[in-house]
Amino acid sequence: MAFAVCIPGRPLLRDFTPLSATHAVADVPDAHSIHELAFFILPETPLPPGLAASLHVSADPFTDWTLLATVSNAAPSAIALVRLPSPVPPSSVLRLGVALEPDTGAGAGGLASPGWLAGDGA
């Protein structure tokens, strides 16, 4: 997939584990310290025409997901605030999930409840 996430004070995150041709996840340690991030398409590899990528976030046990941002070739970057629903212990992991689907121009598309992310064990 042709995207990356930048979390202030950390290396650029490009290593997502593919779940399928259109879905990927990445775990990020020290979830309690993540308050914002940037999500963007890499300039050397734009998305296929007509597709958008959405970024979702969840904390352990990875059952409740929140849409953070959507990017497309027309709007290739987004900055998002990360607001987890409850206090997160310092040793916890934040899971980021990315989905590619048709770009409807409406932002989240049909990704508000990404069931494909639940219980994947990534």
C-alpha positions as CSV (number, residue, x, y, z in Angstrom):
1,M,0.0,0.0,0.0
2,A,1.2,3.5,-0.8
3,F,0.8,5.4,2.4
4,A,2.5,6.3,5.7
5,V,1.8,7.7,9.1
6,C,3.8,10.3,11.0
7,I,3.5,10.4,14.8
8,P,5.3,13.3,16.3
9,G,8.6,12.2,17.9
10,R,8.7,8.8,16.2
11,P,10.1,7.4,13.0
12,L,7.9,7.4,9.9
13,L,5.5,4.4,9.9
14,R,5.4,2.6,6.6
15,D,5.4,-1.0,7.7
16,F,1.8,-2.2,7.7
17,T,0.9,-5.9,7.8
18,P,-1.3,-6.7,4.8
19,L,-4.6,-8.5,5.7
20,S,-5.7,-8.5,2.0
21,A,-5.0,-6.5,-1.1
22,T,-7.1,-3.6,0.3
23,H,-6.6,-3.8,4.1
24,A,-3.6,-3.5,6.4
25,V,-2.8,-3.0,10.1
26,A,0.2,-1.8,12.2
27,D,0.7,-1.9,15.9
28,V,2.3,1.1,17.6
29,P,3.7,0.9,21.2
30,D,3.1,3.4,24.0
31,A,-0.4,4.2,22.9
32,H,-0.9,6.6,25.9
33,S,1.6,9.1,24.3
34,I,-0.1,9.3,20.9
35,H,-2.3,12.4,20.6
36,E,-2.1,13.3,16.9
37,L,-0.7,12.0,13.7
38,A,-0.5,12.7,10.0
39,F,-1.7,10.2,7.4
40,F,-0.6,10.6,3.8
41,I,-0.1,9.0,0.4
42,L,3.5,8.6,-0.6
43,P,4.3,10.8,-3.6
44,E,6.1,8.1,-5.6
45,T,3.1,5.7,-5.4
46,P,-0.3,7.4,-5.7
47,L,-3.4,5.3,-5.1
48,P,-5.1,3.7,-8.1
49,P,-7.6,6.0,-9.7
50,G,-11.0,6.1,-8.0
51,L,-9.7,4.8,-4.7
52,A,-9.4,6.4,-1.2
53,A,-7.6,5.2,1.9
54,S,-9.1,5.5,5.4
55,L,-7.2,5.2,8.7
56,H,-8.9,3.7,11.7
57,V,-7.5,3.4,15.3
58,S,-8.2,1.1,18.2
59,A,-6.6,0.3,21.6
60,D,-6.4,-3.2,23.1
61,P,-8.5,-5.4,23.0
62,F,-9.1,-3.9,19.4
63,T,-12.9,-4.3,19.4
64,D,-13.9,-0.6,19.1
65,W,-12.6,1.3,16.1
66,T,-12.6,5.0,15.3
67,L,-12.2,6.5,11.9
68,L,-9.4,9.1,12.0
69,A,-8.8,10.3,8.5
70,T,-9.4,9.6,4.8
71,V,-7.0,10.5,2.0
72,S,-7.2,10.3,-1.8
73,N,-5.1,11.4,-4.8
74,A,-7.1,14.6,-4.8
75,A,-6.5,15.2,-1.0
76,P,-3.3,13.2,-0.3
77,S,-2.8,14.1,3.4
78,A,-4.6,14.6,6.6
79,I,-3.8,15.4,10.2
80,A,-5.9,13.8,12.9
81,L,-6.3,14.0,16.7
82,V,-6.2,10.7,18.4
83,R,-8.8,10.4,21.1
84,L,-9.1,7.0,22.7
85,P,-12.4,6.3,24.6
86,S,-10.8,5.5,28.0
87,P,-7.5,5.9,29.8
88,V,-4.8,3.8,28.2
89,P,-2.0,2.2,30.3
90,P,1.6,3.2,29.4
91,S,2.5,-0.3,28.1
92,S,-0.5,-0.6,25.8
93,V,-0.5,-0.8,22.0
94,L,-2.4,1.3,19.5
95,R,-3.5,-0.5,16.4
96,L,-3.9,1.4,13.1
97,G,-6.0,-0.1,10.3
98,V,-6.1,1.1,6.7
99,A,-8.7,0.2,4.1
100,L,-8.8,1.0,0.4
101,E,-12.2,1.4,-1.2
102,P,-13.9,3.4,-3.9
103,D,-13.5,7.2,-3.4
104,T,-17.0,8.5,-3.0
105,G,-15.8,12.0,-2.2
106,A,-17.8,11.7,1.1
107,G,-14.9,11.1,3.4
108,A,-15.4,7.8,5.3
109,G,-17.3,5.9,2.7
110,G,-18.6,2.7,4.2
111,L,-15.8,2.2,6.7
112,A,-17.3,3.5,9.9
113,S,-17.6,0.0,11.3
114,P,-14.5,-1.9,10.0
115,G,-15.5,-5.5,10.9
116,W,-12.6,-6.8,8.9
117,L,-10.3,-5.4,11.7
118,A,-11.9,-7.2,14.6
119,G,-10.0,-10.1,16.1
120,D,-7.5,-10.4,13.3
121,G,-4.6,-11.1,15.7
122,A,-2.2,-8.9,13.8
